[in-house]
Amino acid sequence: MESVVVAEFVEGFVVVVVVVVVVVVVVVLVAAKLVVVVADIVVVVVDMIVVVEMVAAADMVVVAEMVAAADMAVVVEMVVVALEIVVVAALEIVVVAPMELALVVVAEMDFVAAIV
């Protein structure tokens, strides 16, 4: 009789040990899966940070291109002003110089007329 009780006790103890081992294994597997999920979340967050930095860098490139375009527009305006100055100088040579020469000629003629 005692051996039957001991056998049932041992059998029950083995069942409890097996159940505890299975529960521990399941908990370890769930914990490992949780670690993997947390690692995946960290990777996703890092990827998002990298994407945000790439967008910021692209925005900086766009701003730099806009500044370069504005600088080019300023340079073009400076070239246009320089060309206008050249045109004005050419007009002075073509128009004003002959007028000044004509005034000198008239003044000389008046001087000669005054002498005579």
Chimera marker file (.cmm) of the C-alpha trace (Angstrom):
<marker_set name="trace">
<marker id="1" x="0.000" y="0.000" z="0.000" r="1" g="1" b="0" radius="0.5"/>
<marker id="2" x="2.774" y="2.349" z="0.892" r="1" g="1" b="0" radius="0.5"/>
<marker id="3" x="4.504" y="1.693" z="-2.361" r="1" g="1" b="0" radius="0.5"/>
<marker id="4" x="1.346" y="2.629" z="-4.269" r="1" g="1" b="0" radius="0.5"/>
<marker id="5" x="1.117" y="5.927" z="-2.386" r="1" g="1" b="0" radius="0.5"/>
<marker id="6" x="4.802" y="6.620" z="-2.969" r="1" g="1" b="0" radius="0.5"/>
<marker id="7" x="4.437" y="5.723" z="-6.642" r="1" g="1" b="0" radius="0.5"/>
<marker id="8" x="1.460" y="8.050" z="-7.028" r="1" g="1" b="0" radius="0.5"/>
<marker id="9" x="3.354" y="10.792" z="-5.185" r="1" g="1" b="0" radius="0.5"/>
<marker id="10" x="6.396" y="10.348" z="-7.421" r="1" g="1" b="0" radius="0.5"/>
<marker id="11" x="4.167" y="10.271" z="-10.486" r="1" g="1" b="0" radius="0.5"/>
<marker id="12" x="2.420" y="13.470" z="-9.366" r="1" g="1" b="0" radius="0.5"/>
<marker id="13" x="5.765" y="15.083" z="-8.569" r="1" g="1" b="0" radius="0.5"/>
<marker id="14" x="7.108" y="14.184" z="-12.016" r="1" g="1" b="0" radius="0.5"/>
<marker id="15" x="4.005" y="15.681" z="-13.633" r="1" g="1" b="0" radius="0.5"/>
<marker id="16" x="4.441" y="18.879" z="-11.616" r="1" g="1" b="0" radius="0.5"/>
<marker id="17" x="8.133" y="19.058" z="-12.538" r="1" g="1" b="0" radius="0.5"/>
<marker id="18" x="7.326" y="18.507" z="-16.221" r="1" g="1" b="0" radius="0.5"/>
<marker id="19" x="4.623" y="21.191" z="-16.113" r="1" g="1" b="0" radius="0.5"/>
<marker id="20" x="7.008" y="23.621" z="-14.376" r="1" g="1" b="0" radius="0.5"/>
<marker id="21" x="9.741" y="22.900" z="-16.937" r="1" g="1" b="0" radius="0.5"/>
<marker id="22" x="7.282" y="23.432" z="-19.799" r="1" g="1" b="0" radius="0.5"/>
<marker id="23" x="6.102" y="26.706" z="-18.241" r="1" g="1" b="0" radius="0.5"/>
<marker id="24" x="9.704" y="27.861" z="-17.768" r="1" g="1" b="0" radius="0.5"/>
<marker id="25" x="10.535" y="26.981" z="-21.379" r="1" g="1" b="0" radius="0.5"/>
<marker id="26" x="7.456" y="28.851" z="-22.609" r="1" g="1" b="0" radius="0.5"/>
<marker id="27" x="8.353" y="31.882" z="-20.468" r="1" g="1" b="0" radius="0.5"/>
<marker id="28" x="11.921" y="31.831" z="-21.807" r="1" g="1" b="0" radius="0.5"/>
<marker id="29" x="10.654" y="31.598" z="-25.392" r="1" g="1" b="0" radius="0.5"/>
<marker id="30" x="8.194" y="34.452" z="-24.811" r="1" g="1" b="0" radius="0.5"/>
<marker id="31" x="10.958" y="36.533" z="-23.224" r="1" g="1" b="0" radius="0.5"/>
<marker id="32" x="13.233" y="35.812" z="-26.185" r="1" g="1" b="0" radius="0.5"/>
<marker id="33" x="10.455" y="36.824" z="-28.585" r="1" g="1" b="0" radius="0.5"/>
<marker id="34" x="9.935" y="40.008" z="-26.556" r="1" g="1" b="0" radius="0.5"/>
<marker id="35" x="13.649" y="40.782" z="-26.836" r="1" g="1" b="0" radius="0.5"/>
<marker id="36" x="13.440" y="40.286" z="-30.600" r="1" g="1" b="0" radius="0.5"/>
<marker id="37" x="10.395" y="42.574" z="-30.818" r="1" g="1" b="0" radius="0.5"/>
<marker id="38" x="12.147" y="45.267" z="-28.767" r="1" g="1" b="0" radius="0.5"/>
<marker id="39" x="15.236" y="44.949" z="-30.972" r="1" g="1" b="0" radius="0.5"/>
<marker id="40" x="13.045" y="45.322" z="-34.070" r="1" g="1" b="0" radius="0.5"/>
<marker id="41" x="11.457" y="48.442" z="-32.583" r="1" g="1" b="0" radius="0.5"/>
<marker id="42" x="14.908" y="49.903" z="-31.897" r="1" g="1" b="0" radius="0.5"/>
<marker id="43" x="15.947" y="49.174" z="-35.486" r="1" g="1" b="0" radius="0.5"/>
<marker id="44" x="12.798" y="50.852" z="-36.811" r="1" g="1" b="0" radius="0.5"/>
<marker id="45" x="13.404" y="53.928" z="-34.637" r="1" g="1" b="0" radius="0.5"/>
<marker id="46" x="17.009" y="54.149" z="-35.843" r="1" g="1" b="0" radius="0.5"/>
<marker id="47" x="15.825" y="53.816" z="-39.453" r="1" g="1" b="0" radius="0.5"/>
<marker id="48" x="13.313" y="56.620" z="-38.873" r="1" g="1" b="0" radius="0.5"/>
<marker id="49" x="16.065" y="58.833" z="-37.450" r="1" g="1" b="0" radius="0.5"/>
<marker id="50" x="18.249" y="58.099" z="-40.478" r="1" g="1" b="0" radius="0.5"/>
<marker id="51" x="15.378" y="58.934" z="-42.834" r="1" g="1" b="0" radius="0.5"/>
<marker id="52" x="14.705" y="62.199" z="-40.991" r="1" g="1" b="0" radius="0.5"/>
<marker id="53" x="18.401" y="63.095" z="-41.242" r="1" g="1" b="0" radius="0.5"/>
<marker id="54" x="18.385" y="62.254" z="-44.955" r="1" g="1" b="0" radius="0.5"/>
<marker id="55" x="15.334" y="64.474" z="-45.492" r="1" g="1" b="0" radius="0.5"/>
<marker id="56" x="17.029" y="67.271" z="-43.546" r="1" g="1" b="0" radius="0.5"/>
<marker id="57" x="20.173" y="66.852" z="-45.652" r="1" g="1" b="0" radius="0.5"/>
<marker id="58" x="18.097" y="66.927" z="-48.836" r="1" g="1" b="0" radius="0.5"/>
<marker id="59" x="16.377" y="70.089" z="-47.609" r="1" g="1" b="0" radius="0.5"/>
<marker id="60" x="19.781" y="71.635" z="-46.949" r="1" g="1" b="0" radius="0.5"/>
<marker id="61" x="20.853" y="70.755" z="-50.487" r="1" g="1" b="0" radius="0.5"/>
<marker id="62" x="17.691" y="72.362" z="-51.863" r="1" g="1" b="0" radius="0.5"/>
<marker id="63" x="18.347" y="75.486" z="-49.788" r="1" g="1" b="0" radius="0.5"/>
<marker id="64" x="21.952" y="75.564" z="-51.005" r="1" g="1" b="0" radius="0.5"/>
<marker id="65" x="20.737" y="75.255" z="-54.600" r="1" g="1" b="0" radius="0.5"/>
<marker id="66" x="18.271" y="78.090" z="-54.021" r="1" g="1" b="0" radius="0.5"/>
<marker id="67" x="21.050" y="80.268" z="-52.578" r="1" g="1" b="0" radius="0.5"/>
<marker id="68" x="23.266" y="79.411" z="-55.549" r="1" g="1" b="0" radius="0.5"/>
<marker id="69" x="20.451" y="80.309" z="-57.944" r="1" g="1" b="0" radius="0.5"/>
<marker id="70" x="19.942" y="83.621" z="-56.134" r="1" g="1" b="0" radius="0.5"/>
<marker id="71" x="23.681" y="84.282" z="-56.332" r="1" g="1" b="0" radius="0.5"/>
<marker id="72" x="23.596" y="83.509" z="-60.051" r="1" g="1" b="0" radius="0.5"/>
<marker id="73" x="20.700" y="85.954" z="-60.477" r="1" g="1" b="0" radius="0.5"/>
<marker id="74" x="22.713" y="88.646" z="-58.679" r="1" g="1" b="0" radius="0.5"/>
<marker id="75" x="25.721" y="87.951" z="-60.907" r="1" g="1" b="0" radius="0.5"/>
<marker id="76" x="23.528" y="88.146" z="-64.015" r="1" g="1" b="0" radius="0.5"/>
<marker id="77" x="22.158" y="91.489" z="-62.821" r="1" g="1" b="0" radius="0.5"/>
<marker id="78" x="25.710" y="92.734" z="-62.252" r="1" g="1" b="0" radius="0.5"/>
<marker id="79" x="26.659" y="91.662" z="-65.785" r="1" g="1" b="0" radius="0.5"/>
<marker id="80" x="23.603" y="93.467" z="-67.171" r="1" g="1" b="0" radius="0.5"/>
<marker id="81" x="24.575" y="96.628" z="-65.280" r="1" g="1" b="0" radius="0.5"/>
<marker id="82" x="28.129" y="96.343" z="-66.607" r="1" g="1" b="0" radius="0.5"/>
<marker id="83" x="26.790" y="95.978" z="-70.146" r="1" g="1" b="0" radius="0.5"/>
<marker id="84" x="24.579" y="99.028" z="-69.621" r="1" g="1" b="0" radius="0.5"/>
<marker id="85" x="27.635" y="100.990" z="-68.505" r="1" g="1" b="0" radius="0.5"/>
<marker id="86" x="29.462" y="99.873" z="-71.654" r="1" g="1" b="0" radius="0.5"/>
<marker id="87" x="26.492" y="100.949" z="-73.795" r="1" g="1" b="0" radius="0.5"/>
<marker id="88" x="26.376" y="104.349" z="-72.081" r="1" g="1" b="0" radius="0.5"/>
<marker id="89" x="30.109" y="104.783" z="-72.604" r="1" g="1" b="0" radius="0.5"/>
<marker id="90" x="29.759" y="103.859" z="-76.263" r="1" g="1" b="0" radius="0.5"/>
<marker id="91" x="26.912" y="106.365" z="-76.664" r="1" g="1" b="0" radius="0.5"/>
<marker id="92" x="29.049" y="109.030" z="-75.035" r="1" g="1" b="0" radius="0.5"/>
<marker id="93" x="31.827" y="108.279" z="-77.494" r="1" g="1" b="0" radius="0.5"/>
<marker id="94" x="29.468" y="108.276" z="-80.468" r="1" g="1" b="0" radius="0.5"/>
<marker id="95" x="27.225" y="111.219" z="-79.498" r="1" g="1" b="0" radius="0.5"/>
<marker id="96" x="28.925" y="113.425" z="-76.924" r="1" g="1" b="0" radius="0.5"/>
<marker id="97" x="32.437" y="113.439" z="-78.384" r="1" g="1" b="0" radius="0.5"/>
<marker id="98" x="31.340" y="114.766" z="-81.808" r="1" g="1" b="0" radius="0.5"/>
<marker id="99" x="29.167" y="117.384" z="-80.072" r="1" g="1" b="0" radius="0.5"/>
<marker id="100" x="32.128" y="118.515" z="-77.997" r="1" g="1" b="0" radius="0.5"/>
<marker id="101" x="34.273" y="118.642" z="-81.117" r="1" g="1" b="0" radius="0.5"/>
<marker id="102" x="31.580" y="120.693" z="-82.835" r="1" g="1" b="0" radius="0.5"/>
<marker id="103" x="31.518" y="123.098" z="-79.893" r="1" g="1" b="0" radius="0.5"/>
<marker id="104" x="35.296" y="123.428" z="-80.057" r="1" g="1" b="0" radius="0.5"/>
<marker id="105" x="35.088" y="124.136" z="-83.785" r="1" g="1" b="0" radius="0.5"/>
<marker id="106" x="32.374" y="126.749" z="-83.238" r="1" g="1" b="0" radius="0.5"/>
<marker id="107" x="34.410" y="128.359" z="-80.457" r="1" g="1" b="0" radius="0.5"/>
<marker id="108" x="37.466" y="128.510" z="-82.705" r="1" g="1" b="0" radius="0.5"/>
<marker id="109" x="35.390" y="130.007" z="-85.486" r="1" g="1" b="0" radius="0.5"/>
<marker id="110" x="34.062" y="132.638" z="-83.064" r="1" g="1" b="0" radius="0.5"/>
<marker id="111" x="37.605" y="133.335" z="-81.920" r="1" g="1" b="0" radius="0.5"/>
<marker id="112" x="38.803" y="133.699" z="-85.501" r="1" g="1" b="0" radius="0.5"/>
<marker id="113" x="35.808" y="135.893" z="-86.314" r="1" g="1" b="0" radius="0.5"/>
<marker id="114" x="36.550" y="138.064" z="-83.307" r="1" g="1" b="0" radius="0.5"/>
<marker id="115" x="40.133" y="138.544" z="-84.411" r="1" g="1" b="0" radius="0.5"/>
<marker id="116" x="39.197" y="139.440" z="-87.942" r="1" g="1" b="0" radius="0.5"/>
<link id1="1" id2="2" r="1" g="1" b="0" radius="0.2"/>
<link id1="2" id2="3" r="1" g="1" b="0" radius="0.2"/>
<link id1="3" id2="4" r="1" g="1" b="0" radius="0.2"/>
<link id1="4" id2="5" r="1" g="1" b="0" radius="0.2"/>
<link id1="5" id2="6" r="1" g="1" b="0" radius="0.2"/>
<link id1="6" id2="7" r="1" g="1" b="0" radius="0.2"/>
<link id1="7" id2="8" r="1" g="1" b="0" radius="0.2"/>
<link id1="8" id2="9" r="1" g="1" b="0" radius="0.2"/>
<link id1="9" id2="10" r="1" g="1" b="0" radius="0.2"/>
<link id1="10" id2="11" r="1" g="1" b="0" radius="0.2"/>
<link id1="11" id2="12" r="1" g="1" b="0" radius="0.2"/>
<link id1="12" id2="13" r="1" g="1" b="0" radius="0.2"/>
<link id1="13" id2="14" r="1" g="1" b="0" radius="0.2"/>
<link id1="14" id2="15" r="1" g="1" b="0" radius="0.2"/>
<link id1="15" id2="16" r="1" g="1" b="0" radius="0.2"/>
<link id1="16" id2="17" r="1" g="1" b="0" radius="0.2"/>
<link id1="17" id2="18" r="1" g="1" b="0" radius="0.2"/>
<link id1="18" id2="19" r="1" g="1" b="0" radius="0.2"/>
<link id1="19" id2="20" r="1" g="1" b="0" radius="0.2"/>
<link id1="20" id2="21" r="1" g="1" b="0" radius="0.2"/>
<link id1="21" id2="22" r="1" g="1" b="0" radius="0.2"/>
<link id1="22" id2="23" r="1" g="1" b="0" radius="0.2"/>
<link id1="23" id2="24" r="1" g="1" b="0" radius="0.2"/>
<link id1="24" id2="25" r="1" g="1" b="0" radius="0.2"/>
<link id1="25" id2="26" r="1" g="1" b="0" radius="0.2"/>
<link id1="26" id2="27" r="1" g="1" b="0" radius="0.2"/>
<link id1="27" id2="28" r="1" g="1" b="0" radius="0.2"/>
<link id1="28" id2="29" r="1" g="1" b="0" radius="0.2"/>
<link id1="29" id2="30" r="1" g="1" b="0" radius="0.2"/>
<link id1="30" id2="31" r="1" g="1" b="0" radius="0.2"/>
<link id1="31" id2="32" r="1" g="1" b="0" radius="0.2"/>
<link id1="32" id2="33" r="1" g="1" b="0" radius="0.2"/>
<link id1="33" id2="34" r="1" g="1" b="0" radius="0.2"/>
<link id1="34" id2="35" r="1" g="1" b="0" radius="0.2"/>
<link id1="35" id2="36" r="1" g="1" b="0" radius="0.2"/>
<link id1="36" id2="37" r="1" g="1" b="0" radius="0.2"/>
<link id1="37" id2="38" r="1" g="1" b="0" radius="0.2"/>
<link id1="38" id2="39" r="1" g="1" b="0" radius="0.2"/>
<link id1="39" id2="40" r="1" g="1" b="0" radius="0.2"/>
<link id1="40" id2="41" r="1" g="1" b="0" radius="0.2"/>
<link id1="41" id2="42" r="1" g="1" b="0" radius="0.2"/>
<link id1="42" id2="43" r="1" g="1" b="0" radius="0.2"/>
<link id1="43" id2="44" r="1" g="1" b="0" radius="0.2"/>
<link id1="44" id2="45" r="1" g="1" b="0" radius="0.2"/>
<link id1="45" id2="46" r="1" g="1" b="0" radius="0.2"/>
<link id1="46" id2="47" r="1" g="1" b="0" radius="0.2"/>
<link id1="47" id2="48" r="1" g="1" b="0" radius="0.2"/>
<link id1="48" id2="49" r="1" g="1" b="0" radius="0.2"/>
<link id1="49" id2="50" r="1" g="1" b="0" radius="0.2"/>
<link id1="50" id2="51" r="1" g="1" b="0" radius="0.2"/>
<link id1="51" id2="52" r="1" g="1" b="0" radius="0.2"/>
<link id1="52" id2="53" r="1" g="1" b="0" radius="0.2"/>
<link id1="53" id2="54" r="1" g="1" b="0" radius="0.2"/>
<link id1="54" id2="55" r="1" g="1" b="0" radius="0.2"/>
<link id1="55" id2="56" r="1" g="1" b="0" radius="0.2"/>
<link id1="56" id2="57" r="1" g="1" b="0" radius="0.2"/>
<link id1="57" id2="58" r="1" g="1" b="0" radius="0.2"/>
<link id1="58" id2="59" r="1" g="1" b="0" radius="0.2"/>
<link id1="59" id2="60" r="1" g="1" b="0" radius="0.2"/>
<link id1="60" id2="61" r="1" g="1" b="0" radius="0.2"/>
<link id1="61" id2="62" r="1" g="1" b="0" radius="0.2"/>
<link id1="62" id2="63" r="1" g="1" b="0" radius="0.2"/>
<link id1="63" id2="64" r="1" g="1" b="0" radius="0.2"/>
<link id1="64" id2="65" r="1" g="1" b="0" radius="0.2"/>
<link id1="65" id2="66" r="1" g="1" b="0" radius="0.2"/>
<link id1="66" id2="67" r="1" g="1" b="0" radius="0.2"/>
<link id1="67" id2="68" r="1" g="1" b="0" radius="0.2"/>
<link id1="68" id2="69" r="1" g="1" b="0" radius="0.2"/>
<link id1="69" id2="70" r="1" g="1" b="0" radius="0.2"/>
<link id1="70" id2="71" r="1" g="1" b="0" radius="0.2"/>
<link id1="71" id2="72" r="1" g="1" b="0" radius="0.2"/>
<link id1="72" id2="73" r="1" g="1" b="0" radius="0.2"/>
<link id1="73" id2="74" r="1" g="1" b="0" radius="0.2"/>
<link id1="74" id2="75" r="1" g="1" b="0" radius="0.2"/>
<link id1="75" id2="76" r="1" g="1" b="0" radius="0.2"/>
<link id1="76" id2="77" r="1" g="1" b="0" radius="0.2"/>
<link id1="77" id2="78" r="1" g="1" b="0" radius="0.2"/>
<link id1="78" id2="79" r="1" g="1" b="0" radius="0.2"/>
<link id1="79" id2="80" r="1" g="1" b="0" radius="0.2"/>
<link id1="80" id2="81" r="1" g="1" b="0" radius="0.2"/>
<link id1="81" id2="82" r="1" g="1" b="0" radius="0.2"/>
<link id1="82" id2="83" r="1" g="1" b="0" radius="0.2"/>
<link id1="83" id2="84" r="1" g="1" b="0" radius="0.2"/>
<link id1="84" id2="85" r="1" g="1" b="0" radius="0.2"/>
<link id1="85" id2="86" r="1" g="1" b="0" radius="0.2"/>
<link id1="86" id2="87" r="1" g="1" b="0" radius="0.2"/>
<link id1="87" id2="88" r="1" g="1" b="0" radius="0.2"/>
<link id1="88" id2="89" r="1" g="1" b="0" radius="0.2"/>
<link id1="89" id2="90" r="1" g="1" b="0" radius="0.2"/>
<link id1="90" id2="91" r="1" g="1" b="0" radius="0.2"/>
<link id1="91" id2="92" r="1" g="1" b="0" radius="0.2"/>
<link id1="92" id2="93" r="1" g="1" b="0" radius="0.2"/>
<link id1="93" id2="94" r="1" g="1" b="0" radius="0.2"/>
<link id1="94" id2="95" r="1" g="1" b="0" radius="0.2"/>
<link id1="95" id2="96" r="1" g="1" b="0" radius="0.2"/>
<link id1="96" id2="97" r="1" g="1" b="0" radius="0.2"/>
<link id1="97" id2="98" r="1" g="1" b="0" radius="0.2"/>
<link id1="98" id2="99" r="1" g="1" b="0" radius="0.2"/>
<link id1="99" id2="100" r="1" g="1" b="0" radius="0.2"/>
<link id1="100" id2="101" r="1" g="1" b="0" radius="0.2"/>
<link id1="101" id2="102" r="1" g="1" b="0" radius="0.2"/>
<link id1="102" id2="103" r="1" g="1" b="0" radius="0.2"/>
<link id1="103" id2="104" r="1" g="1" b="0" radius="0.2"/>
<link id1="104" id2="105" r="1" g="1" b="0" radius="0.2"/>
<link id1="105" id2="106" r="1" g="1" b="0" radius="0.2"/>
<link id1="106" id2="107" r="1" g="1" b="0" radius="0.2"/>
<link id1="107" id2="108" r="1" g="1" b="0" radius="0.2"/>
<link id1="108" id2="109" r="1" g="1" b="0" radius="0.2"/>
<link id1="109" id2="110" r="1" g="1" b="0" radius="0.2"/>
<link id1="110" id2="111" r="1" g="1" b="0" radius="0.2"/>
<link id1="111" id2="112" r="1" g="1" b="0" radius="0.2"/>
<link id1="112" id2="113" r="1" g="1" b="0" radius="0.2"/>
<link id1="113" id2="114" r="1" g="1" b="0" radius="0.2"/>
<link id1="114" id2="115" r="1" g="1" b="0" radius="0.2"/>
<link id1="115" id2="116" r="1" g="1" b="0" radius="0.2"/>
</marker_set>
